[in-house]
């Protein structure tokens, strides 16, 4: 695994993690992986290993303010972060990459595909990209969450305590994913975890999401898209997610939905084998002749636990 520093402006450089394609023969189409808000590129490590082993070069970027990238005072609105990605793709010389985004990263991925169709050959949206942040359901959730975010940014937990908490909350996660989640923070001189961004910077991302409606991008996206939604535990939100995903499937030109009910938001950490398989299916769909592309397939939530294919 290699790392690169990519300057995206005069004062901001982003960290990129790269896994070369494994196996003999020419490398297949590259992947660019986008993490969610308050996350980092390392959360993709387990999936990236599997995709690279299948012959695809993989790049995972730390967005500004996240991971090992620079943390400028501002510039966290979606438009600016998407332009960062344009600079990254150009600097790396990626030709027709496949883009996979988780959560906020999924919203960034579809805006990138809508505004720069020549840079993207396919999308995987991992539990994100369809959430309407300006609606009553998500506004209520974020109003309740804002204070939690503020307290979390104060830095009152040790790495040891956080690691124990994560292992208890996510017993199926690999040690790689646990360490990746811990790297969302820096360790201060007193041994306590220090957030990489202020609460104001975090909430500026939320405000940007609230100003955008995913439906504004759907009709502008012409590449194949795989949607990987979970069923949230909150019944009201679960019903809303079903409606959002149905609307996305209907509006997108070429959409394929694979439900993950009973799973948690960080699908790439919980089910790396299955998420990697979904990424590889997208590569097959993109490279197959048009007549061979299957019709959109929806796996009903009720049958999901009988087989995760």
C-alpha positions as a printed Julia matrix, in Angstrom:
309×3 Matrix{Float64}:
   0.0     0.0     0.0
   1.33    3.44   -0.99
   0.3     6.95    0.01
   0.36   10.16   -2.01
  -0.03   13.84   -1.17
  -2.12   15.61   -3.79
  -2.25   19.43   -3.7
  -5.76   20.63   -4.57
  -5.13   24.32   -3.9
  -2.3    26.6    -2.89
  -2.84   25.74    0.78
  -4.56   22.34    0.88
  -3.15   18.89    0.13
  -5.07   15.64    0.4
  -3.84   12.22    1.46
  -4.54    9.3    -0.91
  -4.06    5.62   -0.1
  -3.26    3.42   -3.1
  -3.29   -0.32   -3.64
  -1.89   -1.47   -6.98
  -3.81   -4.13   -8.86
  -2.75   -7.63   -7.87
  -2.38  -10.63  -10.13
  -0.95  -11.1   -13.63
  -2.0    -9.22  -16.71
  -3.05   -5.65  -17.34
  -4.72   -3.76  -14.52
  -8.47   -3.36  -14.81
 -10.47   -0.16  -14.41
  -9.42    1.87  -11.32
 -11.59    2.6    -8.3
 -11.7     5.81   -6.29
 -13.22    5.34   -2.82
 -14.83    8.2    -0.89
 -15.45    8.04    2.85
 -18.24    9.65    4.85
 -18.35   12.61    7.2
 -16.19   12.26   10.34
 -14.57    9.2     8.79
 -11.4     8.58    6.78
  -9.96    6.61    3.86
  -8.7     3.78    6.09
 -12.29    2.65    6.69
 -12.17    1.3     3.12
  -9.05   -0.81    3.73
 -10.75   -4.21    4.0
 -12.8    -3.62    0.86
  -9.85   -2.09   -0.99
  -7.7    -5.18   -0.34
 -10.34   -7.41   -1.91
 -10.95   -5.19   -4.94
  -7.21   -4.81   -5.62
  -6.8    -8.59   -5.35
  -9.35   -8.89   -8.16
  -7.1    -6.87  -10.47
  -8.26   -3.28   -9.97
  -5.98   -0.47   -8.8
  -7.67    1.21   -5.84
  -7.34    4.75   -4.51
  -9.0     6.01   -1.31
  -8.89    9.72   -0.55
  -9.05   11.55    2.78
 -11.31   14.56    2.2
 -10.14   17.9     3.53
 -10.35   17.98    7.33
 -10.35   14.18    7.54
  -7.7    11.5     8.01
  -4.21   12.65    7.1
  -5.33   15.46    4.79
  -4.97   19.15    5.6
  -7.65   20.86    7.69
  -8.27   24.37    6.33
 -10.48   26.79    8.22
 -13.29   26.49    5.66
 -14.2    25.04    2.27
 -16.25   22.04    3.44
 -19.31   22.62    1.28
 -20.0    19.86   -1.23
 -19.13   21.98   -4.27
 -15.61   22.65   -2.97
 -14.99   19.05   -1.94
 -16.14   17.78   -5.35
 -13.67   20.15   -6.99
 -11.0    18.63   -4.73
 -11.91   15.25   -6.22
 -11.61   16.61   -9.76
  -8.07   17.72   -8.9
  -7.25   14.33   -7.38
  -8.48   12.42  -10.44
  -6.42   14.66  -12.73
  -3.29   14.44  -10.59
  -3.47   10.66  -10.39
  -4.19   10.36  -14.1
  -7.21    8.16  -13.52
  -9.0     7.2   -16.74
 -12.75    6.52  -16.41
 -12.59    5.46  -12.75
 -15.37    3.72  -10.9
 -16.4     5.75   -7.84
 -17.67    4.24   -4.6
 -18.89    6.57   -1.87
 -20.12    5.87    1.64
 -22.65    8.15    3.36
 -21.56   11.77    2.68
 -19.07   10.3     0.21
 -22.0     8.88   -1.77
 -23.54   12.36   -2.07
 -20.19   13.67   -3.27
 -19.87   10.8    -5.75
 -23.17   11.45   -7.45
 -22.58   15.2    -7.64
 -19.19   14.45   -9.21
 -20.86   12.16  -11.77
 -23.57   14.72  -12.52
 -21.25   17.71  -12.93
 -18.3    15.89  -14.5
 -19.74   12.95  -16.47
 -16.52   12.58  -18.45
 -14.62   11.67  -15.27
 -16.81    8.82  -13.99
 -17.72    5.45  -15.51
 -19.89    4.04  -12.72
 -21.05    4.61   -9.14
 -21.58    2.54   -6.02
 -23.55    4.44   -3.37
 -23.11    2.82    0.06
 -25.93    3.85    2.41
 -25.95    7.39    1.11
 -26.75    9.56   -1.87
 -30.53    9.43   -1.49
 -30.99   11.02    1.95
 -32.93   14.3     1.83
 -31.25   16.29    4.6
 -33.6    19.25    4.31
 -36.76   17.23    5.01
 -38.51   16.99    8.38
 -37.15   13.54    9.23
 -33.45   14.32    8.77
 -33.74   17.86   10.15
 -35.18   16.45   13.37
 -32.36   13.9    13.59
 -29.66   16.52   13.04
 -31.19   18.95   15.51
 -30.88   16.21   18.12
 -27.42   15.23   16.92
 -25.87   18.72   16.81
 -25.28   18.79   20.58
 -23.79   15.29   20.46
 -21.4    16.45   17.75
 -20.41   19.47   19.81
 -19.64   17.35   22.89
 -17.76   14.79   20.79
 -15.47   17.54   19.51
 -14.35   18.45   23.04
 -11.89   15.56   23.35
 -12.7    13.73   26.59
 -11.99   10.06   25.73
  -8.75    8.09   25.67
  -7.74    5.92   22.73
  -7.85    2.88   25.01
 -11.42    3.56   26.15
 -12.58    4.35   22.64
 -10.99    1.16   21.3
 -12.76   -0.92   23.96
 -16.04    0.78   23.16
 -15.68    0.16   19.43
 -14.83   -3.51   19.9
 -17.88   -3.94   22.14
 -20.21   -2.09   19.76
 -18.86   -3.73   16.58
 -17.8    -7.29   17.42
 -17.74   -8.32   13.75
 -15.37   -5.55   12.68
 -11.79   -6.48   11.89
  -8.91   -4.95   13.82
  -8.19   -3.0    10.64
 -11.58   -1.28   10.83
 -11.28   -0.63   14.56
  -7.91    1.07   14.03
  -9.34    2.96   11.09
 -12.16    4.36   13.21
  -9.69    5.38   15.93
  -7.72    7.3    13.32
 -10.68    9.66   12.95
  -8.96   11.38   15.89
  -5.51   12.56   16.85
  -4.05   11.69   20.24
  -3.37   14.78   22.35
  -0.47   15.24   24.78
  -2.71   14.15   27.66
  -3.56   10.89   25.89
  -7.1    11.98   25.04
  -8.5    11.78   21.53
  -8.63   15.12   19.74
 -11.11   15.56   16.85
  -9.64   16.66   13.55
 -12.36   19.27   12.89
 -14.31   21.74   14.98
 -18.04   21.3    15.52
 -18.59   24.37   13.3
 -16.72   22.74   10.44
 -18.71   19.52   10.88
 -22.02   21.34   10.88
 -20.99   23.28    7.77
 -20.94   19.92    5.95
 -24.44   19.19    7.26
 -25.62   22.64    6.13
 -24.23   21.93    2.66
 -26.1    18.64    2.53
 -29.28   20.42    3.59
 -28.94   22.85    0.7
 -28.84   20.05   -1.89
 -31.54   17.62   -3.0
 -30.28   14.31   -4.44
 -33.1    14.39   -6.98
 -31.37   17.38   -8.59
 -28.53   15.08   -9.67
 -30.33   11.86  -10.65
 -31.36   12.88  -14.18
 -27.85   14.09  -14.95
 -26.24   10.75  -14.13
 -26.04    8.38  -17.11
 -23.52    5.82  -15.86
 -24.5     2.54  -14.13
 -25.24    2.98  -10.43
 -25.45    0.37   -7.66
 -27.31    1.46   -4.54
 -26.53   -0.36   -1.29
 -29.08    0.8     1.31
 -29.61   -0.45    4.84
 -32.93   -0.49    6.7
 -32.49    1.93    9.63
 -33.65    0.78   13.06
 -35.84    3.88   13.44
 -39.21    2.9    11.86
 -40.05    6.39   10.61
 -36.65    6.73    8.98
 -36.83    3.17    7.59
 -40.06    3.99    5.75
 -38.51    7.18    4.44
 -35.39    5.34    3.2
 -37.56    2.87    1.26
 -39.32    5.8    -0.43
 -36.04    7.63   -1.17
 -34.43    4.54   -2.68
 -37.52    3.84   -4.82
 -37.4     7.43   -6.09
 -33.69    7.15   -6.88
 -34.15    3.86   -8.71
 -36.96    5.34  -10.8
 -35.05    8.53  -11.67
 -31.59    7.13  -12.34
 -30.94    6.03  -15.9
 -29.32    2.68  -15.0
 -29.81    1.67  -11.37
 -29.4    -1.61   -9.51
 -30.42   -1.89   -5.83
 -29.0    -4.35   -3.32
 -30.61   -4.03    0.12
 -28.67   -4.71    3.33
 -31.41   -4.94    6.0
 -30.22   -5.88    9.45
 -26.88   -4.21    8.75
 -25.33   -1.06   10.18
 -24.37    2.19    8.49
 -20.67    1.3     8.07
 -21.33   -1.51    5.61
 -17.76   -1.5     4.31
 -16.53   -2.39    7.82
 -19.3    -4.84    8.68
 -19.54   -6.73    5.38
 -16.36   -6.12    3.36
 -16.68   -9.33    1.32
 -20.16   -8.45    0.16
 -19.48   -4.76   -0.44
 -16.36   -5.66   -2.45
 -18.47   -8.07   -4.5
 -20.93   -5.26   -5.21
 -18.07   -3.02   -6.37
 -16.82   -5.76   -8.67
 -20.31   -6.35  -10.08
 -20.38   -2.68  -11.06
 -17.11   -3.13  -12.98
 -18.68   -6.05  -14.85
 -21.8    -4.0   -15.66
 -19.72   -1.08  -16.94
 -17.48   -3.18  -19.14
 -20.13   -5.57  -20.48
 -21.61   -4.84  -23.92
 -24.95   -2.99  -23.63
 -26.98   -5.98  -24.83
 -25.52   -8.09  -22.01
 -26.39   -5.71  -19.19
 -29.11   -7.2   -16.96
 -32.17   -5.24  -16.06
 -32.15   -3.5   -12.69
 -32.5    -6.04   -9.9
 -34.05   -5.19   -6.56
 -33.47   -7.58   -3.68
 -36.56   -7.26   -1.44
 -35.65   -6.43    2.16
 -37.66   -9.39    3.44
 -35.48  -11.89    1.55
 -32.17  -10.23    2.34
 -31.31  -12.36    5.38
 -31.98  -15.57    3.45
 -29.04  -14.86    1.18
 -26.75  -11.88    0.76
 -25.94  -12.49   -2.9
